[in-house]
Amino acid sequence: MNFFTTLKITATAGALALCASFASAATVTQLIHFDDTNNGAKDYTTADGNFFFDPTNFQSSVLCADTTSGGGNGSCLIEGTQGVLPMMTRLTGDGVFSLDSFYFLLTGNGTGASNAITATAFNGAVQTATATFHLGALFPNVTNYSDGAAAGPLAKNTGYIADLTSIAGFKDITKIQFSAATSAQIRLDCIVASFDGTTSEPASGFKHPCGVDEDPPGGVIPVPAGLPLLLSAMGVFGIVRARKRKAA
């Protein structure tokens, strides 16, 4: 085996390894809008089997994020009498994900901190972060669902989007516990999560933050960070072939 044959095998193996790396480490962002479930369901698995929520209390309501008039079927999770919202876990791959954002609405009894929703993140049994949003308080990472503007002090019967991407403890986790007081009557909808894997419902496929009005196909496709390395490896392979032909 001569030098050029060895270099060819090495370059080819490197290119194949990079391709395998892209296939196994592609990060996707999924939007979970709950519009493929029936009212009253007590647990929920996403259509592509990526995420599981338990327990659930699905209802159709004008206070859900995407109502029937907006293009969805109006399904969302409502905290009723169980005193807890669901635990969210990932069923596929390594089970790890990041919680990016979610829709919530406070509509029950109670004021201030007694009318709130809390998201608690875990990596295994270790709690990594918690975020609580309650009536009357101002939160810099919360925007109005209707127009995307920064929210003022949180009000009842108003939809909001909580953005958790700046909180490190919500990245690379294995479960999220959503919770609220039984009197809060929380609406929880349109959860966005990122992970290494595949999804049939990418967040980029929707215009609206909660899944209404799908975008048409097309748009700019981002270049994976490792693509230049793959092209370099393929370039080496091409040089080797050219030199071998010349030597012959």
Disulfide bonds with the S-S distance in Angstrom:
Cys64-Cys76 2.06
